Amino acid sequence: MPYVILDGKIFETGRLSERVTSAKGEEINAWYSGKKHRPGANVQAVMLPGGLPAWTGPAEPGHVHDITAARACALPALYRAAAAGMPTLTDGGYEGAGIGIRVPVKNPPETSGSTPTRKPETPCCAASAARENEDSPGSPGLLPRPIAPVPSVFPHQVSAFRGE
């Protein structure tokens, strides 16, 4: 199944004097990142499974959270991709992003008896454990495989590593 990865990164910048009003009504430095404790710019990127960037968004001020920056530029195109059957994998910062945006489960429910055995306790059950775990979710046969080129759903693509 084809998929892409969405993530944001704070790039350190020089101090800028732009001021904005925070959600609490306080005047703050727009480019100051509380996450990095220094001025920065939040850039969202959509990556192919192998790590090659397929698209990068504009630099947002450092105080802008990942989900907010993604809503402004990346999510509309990713929703169209999800409707075409291509999900997006993200980190927990994108929880509640919407259709096709998959975030990790915080506390997976306990399931009795379905946890694959990592190492048999006795040598006699090694073959049995291997057969039982053959189709488990962590089996190499069920992991996503690299795919052919991902269809372009972004209004403009970054020509990665071409020096443009």
Backbone as ProteinMPNN parsed JSONL, in Angstrom:
{"seq_chain_A": "MPYVILDGKIFETGRLSERVTSAKGEEINAWYSGKKHRPGANVQAVMLPGGLPAWTGPAEPGHVHDITAARACALPALYRAAAAGMPTLTDGGYEGAGIGIRVPVKNPPETSGSTPTRKPETPCCAASAARENEDSPGSPGLLPRPIAPVPSVFPHQVSAFRGE", "coords_chain_A": {"N_chain_A": [[0.846, -1.174, 0.0], [0.728, 2.152, -0.942], [2.168, 5.022, 0.658], [2.784, 8.177, 2.344], [4.902, 10.339, 4.324], [4.397, 12.762, 6.77], [5.918, 15.486, 8.318], [7.141, 17.985, 10.58], [9.679, 20.499, 10.997], [11.698, 22.49, 13.072], [13.644, 25.099, 12.119], [16.523, 26.798, 13.037], [16.685, 30.299, 13.378], [17.728, 33.743, 12.935], [17.17, 36.324, 15.376], [14.036, 37.825, 15.076], [11.902, 40.679, 14.865], [9.139, 40.594, 14.77], [5.936, 40.796, 16.178], [3.186, 39.14, 17.707], [-0.181, 38.399, 18.847], [-0.794, 36.099, 21.362], [-2.68, 33.02, 21.97], [-3.53, 33.301, 24.539], [-3.82, 35.968, 24.762], [-1.58, 37.509, 25.132], [1.231, 39.542, 24.166], [3.613, 38.279, 21.981], [6.819, 37.143, 20.686], [6.781, 36.37, 17.378], [8.46, 34.575, 15.996], [9.746, 33.102, 17.9], [10.431, 29.936, 19.153], [8.944, 27.909, 21.413], [9.385, 25.245, 21.735], [12.032, 24.781, 20.897], [13.288, 26.743, 22.318], [14.396, 29.073, 21.265], [14.705, 31.463, 18.56], [13.033, 30.47, 15.552], [11.96, 28.772, 12.504], [9.119, 27.05, 11.378], [8.884, 24.38, 9.282], [7.018, 22.387, 7.159], [7.076, 19.099, 5.798], [6.561, 16.679, 3.242], [7.341, 13.401, 2.88], [8.706, 10.732, 0.9], [8.508, 7.127, 1.294], [11.212, 6.216, 1.362], [12.602, 8.376, 2.342], [13.134, 10.576, 0.745], [12.377, 13.938, 0.035], [9.155, 14.893, -1.03], [7.695, 17.158, -1.107], [7.844, 20.442, 0.262], [6.713, 22.841, 2.583], [5.965, 26.388, 3.025], [7.996, 28.542, 5.136], [6.899, 28.861, 8.355], [6.19, 31.014, 11.185], [8.058, 30.381, 14.222], [6.485, 29.973, 16.531], [4.25, 28.653, 15.701], [2.392, 25.692, 15.783], [2.914, 22.245, 14.689], [0.552, 20.972, 13.632], [-1.068, 23.161, 13.035], [0.475, 24.559, 11.143], [0.531, 22.59, 9.157], [-2.171, 22.401, 8.492], [-2.532, 24.759, 7.126], [-1.09, 24.471, 4.727], [-0.365, 21.784, 3.83], [-2.269, 19.739, 4.473], [-4.785, 19.958, 2.944], [-4.084, 18.936, 0.344], [-3.179, 16.408, 1.088], [-5.519, 15.249, 2.016], [-6.916, 14.867, -0.362], [-5.215, 12.981, -1.493], [-5.547, 10.888, 0.341], [-8.208, 10.242, -0.123], [-7.883, 9.068, -2.562], [-6.698, 6.761, -1.82], [-4.181, 6.774, -0.582], [-2.599, 6.788, 2.36], [-1.322, 8.951, 5.025], [1.445, 8.96, 7.116], [2.216, 10.092, 10.371], [3.584, 11.899, 13.231], [2.723, 12.148, 16.758], [2.02, 14.839, 17.0], [0.147, 15.566, 15.147], [-2.363, 14.741, 15.795], [-5.812, 14.321, 15.369], [-5.931, 15.419, 12.863], [-7.417, 14.568, 10.656], [-9.05, 12.895, 7.837], [-7.365, 10.093, 6.562], [-4.921, 10.731, 7.725], [-2.637, 9.332, 9.672], [-1.845, 8.721, 12.983], [0.374, 7.672, 15.653], [-0.77, 5.214, 18.037], [-1.564, 6.138, 21.293], [-1.922, 4.752, 23.839], [-2.068, 1.623, 23.375], [-4.716, -0.755, 23.456], [-4.786, -3.4, 25.862], [-4.312, -6.667, 24.835], [-5.26, -9.909, 25.246], [-3.272, -12.737, 24.915], [-2.62, -12.238, 22.23], [-0.198, -11.086, 21.773], [2.791, -11.317, 20.056], [5.226, -13.855, 20.563], [8.417, -13.047, 21.468], [10.848, -14.334, 22.091], [11.2, -17.709, 22.467], [10.564, -19.418, 25.527], [11.457, -21.96, 26.072], [13.514, -24.268, 24.255], [12.051, -26.231, 22.886], [9.671, -25.153, 21.984], [10.247, -23.415, 19.968], [9.902, -23.77, 17.145], [7.126, -23.915, 17.007], [6.4, -21.351, 17.965], [7.496, -19.769, 15.949], [5.886, -20.496, 13.766], [3.374, -19.603, 14.69], [3.772, -16.844, 14.865], [4.154, -16.076, 12.287], [2.306, -14.628, 10.67], [1.998, -12.306, 12.125], [1.489, -8.811, 13.085], [4.032, -7.594, 13.083], [5.573, -8.999, 11.33], [8.051, -9.471, 8.796], [7.015, -9.947, 6.241], [4.626, -8.546, 6.158], [5.165, -5.861, 6.386], [5.159, -2.448, 5.155], [6.163, -1.955, 1.787], [8.701, -0.398, -0.243], [7.557, 1.833, -2.767], [6.409, 2.509, -6.126], [6.729, 5.633, -7.943], [5.064, 8.245, -6.177], [1.841, 9.551, -6.738], [1.531, 12.906, -7.848], [0.107, 15.289, -5.824], [0.294, 17.78, -4.951], [0.245, 21.348, -5.165], [2.607, 22.573, -5.975], [5.787, 21.216, -6.477], [8.812, 20.394, -4.773], [11.949, 20.477, -6.206], [14.006, 18.274, -5.314], [17.326, 18.299, -4.114], [18.468, 19.383, -6.407], [19.587, 21.801, -6.441], [18.092, 24.038, -6.966]], "CA_chain_A": [[0.0, 0.0, 0.0], [1.528, 3.367, -0.977], [1.948, 5.988, 1.732], [3.773, 9.242, 2.492], [5.153, 10.716, 5.707], [4.327, 14.208, 7.008], [6.567, 15.898, 9.558], [7.582, 19.367, 10.637], [10.982, 20.718, 11.622], [12.004, 23.875, 13.424], [14.982, 25.512, 11.696], [16.968, 27.949, 13.812], [16.807, 31.548, 12.624], [18.148, 34.892, 13.72], [16.051, 36.942, 16.1], [13.216, 38.744, 14.293], [11.158, 41.529, 15.794], [7.701, 40.518, 14.53], [5.179, 40.495, 17.383], [1.801, 38.7, 17.498], [-0.922, 38.149, 20.076], [-0.948, 34.664, 21.597], [-4.034, 32.556, 22.276], [-3.848, 33.794, 25.88], [-3.965, 37.406, 24.688], [-0.312, 38.161, 25.434], [2.074, 39.891, 23.032], [4.78, 37.385, 21.948], [7.674, 37.169, 19.511], [6.203, 35.38, 16.462], [9.432, 33.603, 15.519], [10.331, 32.365, 19.013], [9.894, 28.585, 19.291], [8.987, 27.395, 22.774], [9.895, 23.879, 21.661], [13.492, 24.853, 20.777], [13.751, 27.805, 23.225], [15.164, 30.048, 20.503], [13.963, 31.812, 17.338], [13.063, 29.443, 14.522], [10.902, 28.699, 11.498], [8.519, 25.724, 11.276], [8.701, 23.975, 7.888], [6.376, 21.088, 7.004], [7.576, 18.366, 4.637], [5.973, 15.381, 2.91], [8.451, 12.559, 2.451], [8.443, 9.406, 0.358], [8.936, 6.119, 2.267], [12.66, 6.106, 1.42], [13.175, 9.559, 2.964], [13.288, 11.664, -0.21], [11.258, 14.886, 0.148], [8.277, 15.055, -2.182], [7.153, 18.515, -1.042], [8.041, 21.196, 1.491], [5.856, 24.011, 2.67], [6.627, 27.65, 3.347], [8.446, 28.705, 6.524], [5.944, 29.506, 9.248], [6.859, 31.46, 12.411], [8.401, 29.317, 15.154], [5.464, 29.71, 17.551], [3.159, 27.896, 15.081], [2.499, 24.246, 16.013], [2.932, 21.423, 13.48], [-0.791, 20.741, 13.063], [-1.544, 24.439, 12.494], [1.228, 24.807, 9.917], [0.107, 21.606, 8.158], [-3.527, 22.755, 8.035], [-2.446, 25.886, 6.206], [-0.493, 24.21, 3.414], [-0.198, 20.394, 3.386], [-3.4, 18.823, 4.676], [-5.772, 19.872, 1.848], [-3.601, 18.021, -0.7], [-3.109, 15.06, 1.65], [-6.886, 14.721, 2.071], [-7.216, 14.361, -1.709], [-4.43, 11.754, -1.658], [-6.188, 9.856, 1.166], [-9.421, 9.834, -0.824], [-7.429, 8.215, -3.664], [-6.175, 5.522, -1.253], [-2.806, 6.893, -0.097], [-2.597, 7.38, 3.697], [-0.167, 9.718, 5.462], [1.921, 8.613, 8.451], [2.71, 11.271, 11.072], [3.842, 11.703, 14.652], [1.603, 12.508, 17.618], [1.694, 16.251, 16.89], [-0.901, 15.768, 14.142], [-3.581, 14.066, 16.25], [-7.028, 15.038, 15.006], [-5.737, 16.097, 11.583], [-8.505, 14.248, 9.75], [-9.1, 11.714, 6.992], [-6.154, 9.57, 5.96], [-3.721, 11.121, 8.476], [-2.523, 8.297, 10.708], [-0.914, 9.025, 14.074], [0.582, 6.498, 16.501], [-1.716, 5.005, 19.131], [-0.897, 6.499, 22.541], [-1.963, 3.617, 24.751], [-2.81, 0.551, 22.712], [-5.443, -1.593, 24.409], [-4.187, -4.698, 26.19], [-4.995, -7.798, 24.213], [-4.767, -11.138, 25.887], [-2.914, -13.864, 24.065], [-2.298, -11.943, 20.841], [1.137, -10.524, 21.679], [3.707, -12.318, 19.519], [6.327, -14.258, 21.42], [9.685, -12.578, 20.911], [11.847, -15.374, 22.249], [10.604, -18.832, 23.189], [11.173, -19.671, 26.832], [12.147, -23.246, 25.998], [13.86, -24.57, 22.87], [11.104, -27.129, 22.226], [8.533, -24.453, 21.388], [10.755, -22.436, 19.002], [9.258, -23.962, 15.848], [5.719, -23.562, 17.176], [6.313, -19.894, 18.067], [7.777, -19.216, 14.627], [4.681, -20.695, 12.943], [2.314, -18.751, 15.209], [4.084, -15.436, 14.625], [4.4, -15.871, 10.868], [1.42, -13.6, 10.132], [1.766, -11.246, 13.109], [1.653, -7.474, 12.5], [5.435, -7.205, 12.956], [6.288, -9.899, 10.428], [8.623, -8.781, 7.647], [6.169, -10.106, 5.066], [3.482, -7.643, 6.195], [5.594, -4.473, 6.475], [5.024, -1.727, 3.884], [7.315, -2.043, 0.907], [8.875, 0.803, -1.06], [6.594, 1.853, -3.862], [6.719, 3.263, -7.332], [6.528, 7.056, -7.679], [3.797, 8.647, -5.586], [1.193, 10.522, -7.61], [1.658, 14.279, -7.389], [-1.165, 15.896, -5.431], [0.615, 19.073, -4.391], [0.201, 22.389, -6.185], [3.964, 22.784, -6.486], [6.695, 20.25, -5.858], [10.187, 20.813, -4.594], [12.897, 19.642, -6.94], [14.952, 17.965, -4.243], [18.739, 18.074, -4.377], [18.907, 19.855, -7.724], [20.216, 23.104, -6.258], [17.23, 25.112, -7.463]], "C_chain_A": [[0.896, 1.243, 0.0], [1.175, 4.293, 0.181], [3.018, 7.061, 1.655], [3.886, 9.576, 3.975], [5.129, 12.237, 5.799], [5.016, 14.507, 8.325], [6.994, 17.347, 9.436], [8.926, 19.459, 11.327], [11.12, 22.201, 11.903], [13.451, 24.144, 13.014], [15.34, 26.787, 12.44], [17.136, 29.161, 12.898], [17.426, 32.605, 13.522], [16.921, 35.486, 14.401], [15.345, 37.942, 15.183], [12.31, 39.506, 15.249], [9.643, 41.471, 15.602], [6.976, 40.077, 15.8], [3.758, 40.091, 16.981], [1.142, 38.521, 18.859], [-1.147, 36.658, 20.21], [-2.407, 34.318, 21.867], [-4.489, 33.042, 23.648], [-3.994, 35.314, 25.914], [-2.699, 38.177, 25.008], [0.437, 38.47, 24.146], [3.328, 39.021, 23.084], [5.584, 37.613, 20.679], [7.195, 36.05, 18.592], [7.186, 34.275, 16.095], [10.102, 32.831, 16.639], [9.639, 31.014, 19.143], [10.053, 28.136, 20.738], [9.545, 25.988, 22.816], [11.427, 23.869, 21.65], [14.112, 25.888, 21.722], [14.696, 28.78, 22.525], [14.334, 30.408, 19.262], [14.096, 30.712, 16.29], [11.895, 29.547, 13.571], [10.421, 27.257, 11.407], [8.249, 25.433, 9.807], [8.117, 22.568, 7.874], [6.904, 20.419, 5.733], [6.816, 17.054, 4.48], [7.097, 14.564, 2.279], [7.942, 11.26, 1.84], [8.951, 8.378, 1.363], [10.455, 5.975, 2.391], [13.35, 7.316, 2.028], [13.38, 10.739, 2.033], [12.119, 12.63, -0.081], [10.461, 14.975, -1.15], [7.766, 16.486, -2.267], [7.547, 19.151, 0.276], [7.19, 22.446, 1.437], [6.657, 25.269, 2.959], [7.042, 27.686, 4.816], [7.391, 29.482, 7.297], [6.703, 29.992, 10.48], [7.016, 30.319, 13.408], [7.35, 29.009, 16.195], [4.313, 28.857, 17.019], [3.409, 26.402, 15.284], [2.423, 23.489, 14.686], [1.557, 21.285, 12.838], [-1.338, 22.018, 12.424], [-0.838, 24.756, 11.188], [0.785, 23.849, 8.809], [-1.287, 21.925, 7.627], [-3.478, 23.863, 6.995], [-1.95, 25.49, 4.825], [-0.521, 22.755, 2.952], [-1.468, 19.566, 3.441], [-4.437, 18.818, 3.553], [-5.345, 18.906, 0.737], [-3.545, 16.588, -0.186], [-4.494, 14.438, 1.806], [-7.285, 14.167, 0.712], [-6.471, 13.059, -1.964], [-5.061, 10.611, -0.869], [-7.461, 9.353, 0.495], [-9.081, 8.914, -2.003], [-6.767, 6.936, -3.158], [-4.752, 5.583, -0.742], [-2.798, 7.568, 1.28], [-1.293, 8.141, 3.974], [0.181, 9.31, 6.878], [2.529, 9.855, 9.088], [3.107, 10.91, 12.493], [2.638, 12.214, 15.446], [1.189, 13.967, 17.552], [0.575, 16.55, 15.909], [-2.209, 15.085, 14.531], [-4.794, 14.936, 15.948], [-6.935, 15.74, 13.668], [-6.816, 15.743, 10.564], [-8.274, 13.008, 8.92], [-7.728, 11.351, 6.426], [-4.86, 9.918, 6.673], [-3.632, 10.189, 9.672], [-1.445, 8.666, 11.716], [-0.73, 7.772, 14.92], [-0.463, 6.42, 17.607], [-0.985, 5.275, 20.435], [-0.805, 5.32, 23.491], [-2.746, 2.497, 24.093], [-3.507, -0.319, 23.754], [-4.712, -2.916, 24.634], [-5.001, -5.794, 25.523], [-4.402, -9.063, 24.801], [-4.458, -12.19, 24.84], [-2.528, -13.525, 22.653], [-0.919, -11.323, 20.681], [2.09, -11.594, 21.163], [4.834, -12.617, 20.507], [7.618, -13.827, 20.759], [10.751, -13.673, 20.974], [11.214, -16.521, 23.028], [11.34, -19.081, 24.501], [11.919, -21.003, 26.85], [12.418, -23.572, 24.537], [12.809, -25.409, 22.151], [9.948, -26.383, 21.556], [8.973, -23.437, 20.34], [10.051, -22.56, 17.652], [7.793, -23.571, 15.913], [5.539, -22.048, 17.232], [6.554, -19.245, 16.71], [6.564, -19.349, 13.713], [3.571, -19.75, 13.389], [2.534, -17.287, 14.859], [4.284, -15.104, 13.155], [3.572, -14.731, 10.295], [1.141, -12.487, 11.128], [2.031, -9.884, 12.48], [3.107, -7.056, 12.318], [6.227, -8.077, 12.008], [6.834, -9.144, 9.234], [7.758, -8.884, 6.402], [5.004, -9.134, 5.01], [3.871, -6.179, 6.316], [5.413, -3.784, 5.137], [6.313, -1.824, 3.083], [7.485, -0.716, 0.175], [8.007, 0.705, -2.303], [7.158, 2.587, -5.072], [6.462, 4.736, -7.031], [5.12, 7.352, -7.167], [3.154, 9.67, -6.503], [1.284, 11.914, -7.01], [0.284, 14.846, -7.067], [-0.924, 17.284, -4.871], [0.652, 20.116, -5.489], [1.573, 22.705, -6.774], [4.87, 21.814, -5.762], [8.084, 20.853, -5.755], [11.068, 19.894, -5.426], [14.067, 19.397, -5.999], [16.352, 17.738, -4.787], [19.173, 18.49, -5.769], [19.566, 21.234, -7.632], [19.375, 24.254, -6.767], [16.647, 25.89, -6.309]], "O_chain_A": [[1.751, 1.369, 0.876], [0.029, 4.34, 0.627], [4.036, 6.886, 0.986], [3.061, 9.145, 4.781], [5.766, 12.921, 4.999], [4.737, 13.863, 9.336], [7.184, 17.867, 8.336], [9.275, 18.607, 12.144], [10.724, 23.049, 11.104], [14.373, 23.493, 13.506], [14.56, 27.738, 12.473], [17.663, 29.054, 11.79], [17.622, 32.387, 14.717], [15.784, 35.183, 14.042], [15.989, 38.804, 14.585], [11.991, 39.013, 16.332], [8.928, 42.249, 16.233], [7.364, 39.091, 16.426], [3.197, 40.636, 16.031], [1.814, 38.495, 19.89], [-1.637, 36.016, 19.281], [-3.259, 35.2, 21.978], [-5.687, 33.18, 23.896], [-4.26, 35.888, 26.97], [-2.748, 39.4, 25.143], [0.3, 37.755, 23.153], [4.034, 39.009, 24.092], [5.093, 38.202, 19.717], [7.203, 34.886, 18.994], [6.769, 33.133, 15.9], [10.95, 31.981, 16.368], [8.413, 30.944, 19.232], [11.173, 27.999, 21.229], [10.119, 25.577, 23.825], [12.047, 23.041, 22.317], [15.33, 25.906, 21.905], [15.669, 29.251, 23.114], [13.361, 29.721, 18.953], [15.155, 30.097, 16.16], [10.956, 30.312, 13.798], [11.237, 26.336, 11.365], [7.483, 26.144, 9.157], [8.659, 21.661, 8.505], [7.147, 21.082, 4.724], [6.471, 16.402, 5.465], [7.713, 14.969, 1.293], [6.884, 10.754, 2.214], [9.762, 8.729, 2.22], [10.933, 5.631, 3.472], [14.567, 7.295, 2.216], [13.768, 11.813, 2.491], [10.968, 12.192, -0.085], [11.03, 15.117, -2.232], [7.443, 16.976, -3.349], [7.581, 18.474, 1.304], [6.979, 23.03, 0.374], [7.877, 25.219, 3.119], [6.502, 26.947, 5.639], [7.038, 30.607, 6.943], [7.758, 29.443, 10.799], [6.202, 29.397, 13.436], [7.312, 27.891, 16.707], [3.485, 28.386, 17.799], [4.497, 25.903, 14.997], [1.935, 24.017, 13.686], [1.417, 21.463, 11.628], [-1.998, 21.96, 11.387], [-1.478, 25.176, 10.224], [0.675, 24.252, 7.651], [-1.555, 21.739, 6.44], [-4.301, 23.894, 6.08], [-2.346, 26.108, 3.836], [-0.691, 22.516, 1.756], [-1.719, 18.766, 2.54], [-4.94, 17.744, 3.225], [-6.169, 18.136, 0.244], [-3.828, 15.651, -0.932], [-4.628, 13.216, 1.736], [-7.921, 13.116, 0.633], [-7.014, 12.138, -2.573], [-5.106, 9.481, -1.354], [-7.756, 8.159, 0.542], [-9.896, 8.079, -2.396], [-6.323, 6.112, -3.958], [-4.156, 4.536, -0.487], [-2.969, 8.784, 1.369], [-0.303, 7.993, 3.257], [-0.685, 9.31, 7.754], [3.269, 10.591, 8.436], [2.982, 9.758, 12.91], [1.65, 12.661, 14.863], [0.098, 14.309, 18.01], [0.101, 17.684, 15.847], [-3.072, 14.873, 13.679], [-4.802, 16.133, 16.236], [-7.779, 16.581, 13.36], [-7.104, 16.553, 9.683], [-7.426, 12.174, 9.238], [-7.024, 12.201, 5.882], [-3.796, 9.448, 6.27], [-4.461, 10.253, 10.58], [-0.289, 8.893, 11.359], [-1.592, 6.893, 14.909], [-0.977, 7.443, 18.058], [0.087, 4.719, 20.673], [0.291, 4.936, 23.9], [-3.966, 2.428, 24.238], [-2.946, -0.587, 24.816], [-4.103, -3.473, 23.72], [-6.225, -5.836, 25.637], [-3.185, -9.243, 24.839], [-5.289, -12.492, 23.983], [-2.135, -14.422, 21.907], [-0.501, -11.054, 19.555], [2.195, -12.665, 21.76], [5.325, -11.722, 21.197], [7.888, -14.197, 19.616], [11.471, -13.899, 20.001], [10.738, -16.315, 24.145], [12.563, -18.971, 24.579], [12.906, -21.152, 27.571], [11.635, -23.193, 23.666], [12.682, -25.315, 20.931], [9.31, -26.923, 20.653], [8.144, -22.662, 19.863], [9.645, -21.55, 17.077], [7.27, -22.964, 14.978], [4.619, -21.515, 16.611], [5.884, -18.274, 16.36], [6.245, -18.424, 12.967], [2.895, -19.155, 12.549], [1.575, -16.566, 14.584], [4.558, -13.952, 12.817], [4.087, -13.938, 9.507], [0.139, -11.785, 10.992], [2.716, -9.795, 11.461], [3.387, -6.222, 11.457], [7.441, -7.912, 11.892], [6.157, -8.264, 8.702], [7.775, -7.972, 5.575], [4.442, -8.909, 3.938], [2.989, -5.321, 6.346], [5.497, -4.428, 4.092], [7.412, -1.779, 3.637], [6.512, 0.016, -0.008], [7.76, -0.385, -2.82], [8.23, 3.191, -5.027], [6.006, 5.05, -5.932], [4.131, 6.799, -7.647], [3.835, 10.567, -7.001], [1.133, 12.083, -5.8], [-0.599, 14.883, -7.925], [-1.854, 17.908, -4.361], [1.042, 19.819, -6.618], [1.68, 23.065, -7.947], [4.731, 21.613, -4.555], [8.472, 21.709, -6.55], [10.943, 18.672, -5.353], [14.991, 20.204, -5.903], [16.535, 17.064, -5.801], [20.178, 17.98, -6.265], [20.044, 21.767, -8.633], [19.898, 25.348, -6.98], [15.892, 26.838, -6.523]]}, "name": "protein", "num_of_chains": 1, "seq": "MPYVILDGKIFETGRLSERVTSAKGEEINAWYSGKKHRPGANVQAVMLPGGLPAWTGPAEPGHVHDITAARACALPALYRAAAAGMPTLTDGGYEGAGIGIRVPVKNPPETSGSTPTRKPETPCCAASAARENEDSPGSPGLLPRPIAPVPSVFPHQVSAFRGE"}
